[in-house]
């Protein structure tokens, strides 16, 4: 399966804890990656500075669904299901 051009759900919906050029603390869920182009593509695709987690995320029917809306919904559910619980977060 290939990514739908312009979808970018994985570059917006999910959190990324590893550093990204321009986002040294990573990317919070729901925030577009700073490397996301106006066309909805990864500006780091194929470059060594692209985070390994991004390179390992492969499109699939379960994750992407049949539309951009389904991709956003599926990834939102996955993000919520894997988010740390408030009790397990370090105190500040």
Z-matrix of the N, CA and C atoms (Angstrom, degrees):
N
C 1 1.458
C 2 1.529 1 108.31
N 3 1.312 2 116.48 1 141.23
C 4 1.463 3 122.48 2 176.63
C 5 1.522 4 110.00 3 -106.96
N 6 1.319 5 115.49 4 155.90
C 7 1.465 6 120.24 5 175.34
C 8 1.529 7 109.98 6 -64.81
N 9 1.343 8 115.41 7 144.68
C 10 1.459 9 119.76 8 171.59
C 11 1.522 10 107.82 9 -76.67
N 12 1.297 11 116.67 10 127.48
C 13 1.463 12 121.04 11 -179.76
C 14 1.524 13 109.00 12 -59.29
N 15 1.331 14 114.95 13 128.36
C 16 1.454 15 121.12 14 177.00
C 17 1.517 16 115.29 15 85.77
N 18 1.323 17 119.50 16 -3.18
C 19 1.466 18 121.02 17 -178.62
C 20 1.528 19 110.53 18 -65.94
N 21 1.317 20 117.03 19 -63.78
C 22 1.469 21 124.74 20 176.33
C 23 1.526 22 114.85 21 61.83
N 24 1.318 23 118.35 22 16.69
C 25 1.467 24 120.08 23 -179.83
C 26 1.524 25 111.38 24 -56.16
N 27 1.335 26 117.20 25 -42.47
C 28 1.466 27 120.20 26 -178.09
C 29 1.525 28 111.70 27 -69.07
N 30 1.328 29 118.25 28 -19.86
C 31 1.468 30 122.68 29 179.02
C 32 1.523 31 111.92 30 -91.13
N 33 1.311 32 116.28 31 -2.95
C 34 1.468 33 121.00 32 -178.59
C 35 1.526 34 111.21 33 -121.77
N 36 1.320 35 117.13 34 -52.86
C 37 1.467 36 121.88 35 -168.40
C 38 1.522 37 113.66 36 -70.42
N 39 1.328 38 117.22 37 -45.34
C 40 1.468 39 119.74 38 -171.77
C 41 1.520 40 112.04 39 -85.66
N 42 1.330 41 115.15 40 154.40
C 43 1.459 42 120.53 41 174.10
C 44 1.532 43 108.20 42 -86.65
N 45 1.310 44 115.50 43 149.64
C 46 1.464 45 122.11 44 176.92
C 47 1.516 46 106.31 45 -129.21
N 48 1.326 47 117.02 46 119.28
C 49 1.466 48 120.07 47 -175.26
C 50 1.521 49 112.87 48 -87.48
N 51 1.314 50 118.39 49 -16.94
C 52 1.463 51 119.78 50 179.96
C 53 1.521 52 110.53 51 -83.50
N 54 1.332 53 116.59 52 154.10
C 55 1.472 54 119.92 53 179.64
C 56 1.527 55 111.75 54 -62.53
N 57 1.308 56 114.52 55 145.47
C 58 1.464 57 123.59 56 176.28
C 59 1.524 58 105.06 57 -127.04
N 60 1.332 59 119.48 58 138.54
C 61 1.458 60 118.45 59 175.92
C 62 1.534 61 110.80 60 -52.96
N 63 1.323 62 115.40 61 122.42
C 64 1.457 63 120.97 62 -176.62
C 65 1.515 64 113.19 63 93.74
N 66 1.335 65 117.15 64 -12.79
C 67 1.467 66 122.74 65 177.73
C 68 1.541 67 107.15 66 -138.24
N 69 1.327 68 117.78 67 73.16
C 70 1.466 69 120.68 68 -173.15
C 71 1.527 70 114.96 69 -63.47
N 72 1.313 71 117.77 70 -20.33
C 73 1.467 72 121.52 71 178.46
C 74 1.523 73 111.82 72 -94.66
N 75 1.316 74 117.22 73 6.56
C 76 1.457 75 120.75 74 -175.13
C 77 1.520 76 110.51 75 90.03
N 78 1.330 77 115.06 76 -164.69
C 79 1.456 78 120.91 77 -174.58
C 80 1.520 79 110.34 78 -130.31
N 81 1.329 80 118.61 79 124.63
C 82 1.459 81 120.13 80 176.51
C 83 1.533 82 111.66 81 -71.86
N 84 1.303 83 115.67 82 155.77
C 85 1.466 84 121.45 83 176.35
C 86 1.521 85 109.51 84 -60.04
N 87 1.322 86 115.99 85 139.17
C 88 1.450 87 121.55 86 176.84
C 89 1.517 88 114.99 87 85.27
N 90 1.323 89 117.30 88 -3.77
C 91 1.456 90 122.24 89 179.74
C 92 1.525 91 108.25 90 -105.11
N 93 1.329 92 118.77 91 126.32
C 94 1.461 93 119.11 92 177.51
C 95 1.526 94 111.60 93 -62.32
N 96 1.302 95 116.62 94 138.12
C 97 1.461 96 121.76 95 176.36
C 98 1.529 97 108.35 96 -61.21
N 99 1.306 98 116.47 97 139.47
C 100 1.457 99 121.19 98 179.55
C 101 1.531 100 111.33 99 -63.92
N 102 1.326 101 117.08 100 -20.57
C 103 1.464 102 121.77 101 -179.67
C 104 1.528 103 112.84 102 -87.91
N 105 1.314 104 117.55 103 -0.14
C 106 1.460 105 121.85 104 179.33
C 107 1.526 106 109.39 105 -74.43
N 108 1.325 107 117.03 106 125.15
C 109 1.463 108 120.59 107 -178.67
C 110 1.527 109 110.51 108 -80.30
N 111 1.310 110 116.10 109 168.38
C 112 1.466 111 121.76 110 178.11
C 113 1.526 112 111.59 111 -61.45
N 114 1.323 113 116.67 112 -24.46
C 115 1.472 114 121.44 113 178.59
C 116 1.527 115 112.07 114 -85.61
N 117 1.338 116 117.78 115 1.91
C 118 1.455 117 121.18 116 179.69
C 119 1.515 118 112.80 117 78.10
N 120 1.307 119 117.61 118 32.10
C 121 1.462 120 122.53 119 178.86
C 122 1.524 121 109.73 120 -119.32
N 123 1.328 122 115.24 121 159.36
C 124 1.459 123 121.22 122 178.63
C 125 1.524 124 109.83 123 -78.51
N 126 1.316 125 116.30 124 122.99
C 127 1.451 126 121.25 125 177.55
C 128 1.516 127 113.18 126 -73.35
N 129 1.342 128 116.91 127 -10.95
C 130 1.458 129 121.41 128 179.13
C 131 1.521 130 113.04 129 -106.26
N 132 1.319 131 117.11 130 2.66
C 133 1.463 132 120.16 131 -176.12
C 134 1.532 133 110.05 132 -54.37
N 135 1.330 134 115.54 133 127.91
C 136 1.461 135 121.60 134 178.64
C 137 1.512 136 114.79 135 80.39
N 138 1.326 137 118.05 136 0.77
C 139 1.461 138 121.44 137 -178.98
C 140 1.528 139 110.10 138 -101.23
N 141 1.331 140 117.48 139 148.75
C 142 1.467 141 120.02 140 -177.37
C 143 1.522 142 113.98 141 -64.58
N 144 1.325 143 118.52 142 -24.05
C 145 1.467 144 120.03 143 -179.43
C 146 1.529 145 113.68 144 -80.70
N 147 1.316 146 117.00 145 -3.53
C 148 1.472 147 120.27 146 175.76
C 149 1.529 148 108.63 147 -66.79
N 150 1.332 149 118.48 148 129.96
C 151 1.469 150 120.27 149 -179.40
C 152 1.536 151 111.64 150 -57.78
N 153 1.309 152 115.51 151 141.10
C 154 1.468 153 121.18 152 -179.51
C 155 1.523 154 111.40 153 -57.20
N 156 1.324 155 117.34 154 -36.92
C 157 1.462 156 120.21 155 -179.32
C 158 1.528 157 110.84 156 -61.69
N 159 1.302 158 116.99 157 -36.04
C 160 1.464 159 120.42 158 178.79
C 161 1.531 160 110.53 159 -68.94
N 162 1.322 161 116.08 160 -42.01
C 163 1.453 162 120.32 161 179.09
C 164 1.512 163 113.19 162 -67.05
N 165 1.328 164 116.99 163 -26.01
C 166 1.468 165 120.46 164 -178.67
C 167 1.527 166 113.00 165 -87.99
N 168 1.314 167 117.46 166 -9.23
C 169 1.465 168 121.35 167 -179.95
C 170 1.522 169 109.53 168 -84.23
N 171 1.307 170 116.23 169 105.86
C 172 1.464 171 121.11 170 -177.53
C 173 1.519 172 110.86 171 -102.83
N 174 1.316 173 118.12 172 139.72
C 175 1.460 174 120.00 173 178.90
C 176 1.524 175 111.40 174 -63.56
N 177 1.316 176 115.51 175 142.64
C 178 1.467 177 121.55 176 177.35
C 179 1.526 178 108.54 177 -147.16
N 180 1.313 179 115.74 178 159.61
C 181 1.468 180 120.18 179 180.00
C 182 1.526 181 111.01 180 -60.30
N 183 1.336 182 118.06 181 -38.59
C 184 1.466 183 121.09 182 179.75
C 185 1.523 184 112.05 183 -64.99
N 186 1.308 185 116.19 184 -37.80
C 187 1.456 186 120.76 185 -176.70
C 188 1.531 187 111.95 186 -83.68
N 189 1.311 188 117.17 187 -39.43
C 190 1.466 189 121.36 188 -171.94
C 191 1.521 190 114.17 189 -95.41
N 192 1.319 191 117.36 190 -23.31
C 193 1.454 192 120.09 191 -178.33
C 194 1.521 193 111.48 192 62.32
N 195 1.313 194 115.62 193 -158.23
C 196 1.468 195 121.60 194 -177.44
C 197 1.523 196 112.36 195 -102.65
N 198 1.334 197 117.38 196 -1.41
C 199 1.470 198 120.84 197 -178.79
C 200 1.525 199 108.97 198 -153.60
N 201 1.312 200 115.73 199 166.79
C 202 1.461 201 120.16 200 176.11
C 203 1.526 202 110.50 201 -60.80
N 204 1.320 203 116.93 202 -39.03
C 205 1.467 204 120.93 203 180.00
C 206 1.528 205 110.57 204 -61.87
N 207 1.333 206 117.00 205 -41.79
C 208 1.469 207 120.41 206 178.10
C 209 1.523 208 110.53 207 -65.95
N 210 1.331 209 118.00 208 -37.49
C 211 1.465 210 121.45 209 177.98
C 212 1.528 211 110.39 210 -63.06
N 213 1.332 212 117.11 211 -45.37
C 214 1.464 213 120.42 212 179.00
C 215 1.528 214 110.61 213 -62.01
N 216 1.329 215 117.51 214 -41.92
C 217 1.466 216 121.12 215 -179.83
C 218 1.532 217 111.23 216 -66.18
N 219 1.321 218 117.20 217 -45.16
C 220 1.477 219 120.91 218 -178.57
C 221 1.523 220 110.67 219 -64.56
N 222 1.311 221 117.34 220 -44.65
C 223 1.460 222 119.92 221 -179.31
C 224 1.527 223 111.87 222 -71.17
N 225 1.317 224 117.50 223 -32.09
C 226 1.473 225 120.23 224 175.40
C 227 1.524 226 110.00 225 -63.98
N 228 1.316 227 117.09 226 -43.07
C 229 1.468 228 121.03 227 178.28
C 230 1.528 229 110.69 228 -64.02
N 231 1.319 230 117.44 229 -41.51
C 232 1.465 231 121.60 230 178.56
C 233 1.530 232 110.59 231 -65.10
N 234 1.309 233 117.05 232 -42.92
C 235 1.472 234 120.78 233 178.50
C 236 1.522 235 110.55 234 -60.97
N 237 1.321 236 117.44 235 -44.54
C 238 1.468 237 120.74 236 179.41
C 239 1.524 238 111.40 237 -65.31
N 240 1.329 239 116.68 238 -39.30
C 241 1.461 240 120.57 239 -178.17
C 242 1.521 241 112.55 240 -69.65
N 243 1.313 242 117.81 241 -25.68
C 244 1.466 243 120.89 242 -176.66
C 245 1.529 244 113.37 243 -107.06
N 246 1.309 245 117.81 244 1.11
C 247 1.468 246 120.65 245 179.28
C 248 1.525 247 109.68 246 -69.61
N 249 1.333 248 117.08 247 142.49
C 250 1.466 249 119.09 248 176.82
C 251 1.526 250 110.36 249 -62.58
N 252 1.307 251 116.06 250 144.76
C 253 1.458 252 118.83 251 177.36
C 254 1.529 253 108.88 252 -73.70
N 255 1.326 254 117.41 253 154.57
C 256 1.472 255 119.94 254 -179.37
C 257 1.523 256 112.42 255 -56.70
N 258 1.318 257 117.76 256 -30.13
C 259 1.471 258 121.08 257 -178.72
C 260 1.525 259 111.79 258 -72.18
N 261 1.324 260 118.16 259 -24.96
C 262 1.463 261 120.11 260 -176.92
C 263 1.517 262 113.11 261 -93.40
N 264 1.318 263 117.91 262 -4.42
C 265 1.460 264 120.71 263 179.42
C 266 1.530 265 109.32 264 -79.53
N 267 1.332 266 116.43 265 142.62
C 268 1.470 267 118.91 266 178.33
C 269 1.520 268 111.60 267 -65.80
N 270 1.313 269 115.15 268 145.26
C 271 1.471 270 120.15 269 177.57
C 272 1.506 271 108.86 270 -76.78
N 273 1.332 272 114.18 271 148.69
C 274 1.471 273 119.19 272 178.95
C 275 1.496 274 110.97 273 -110.02
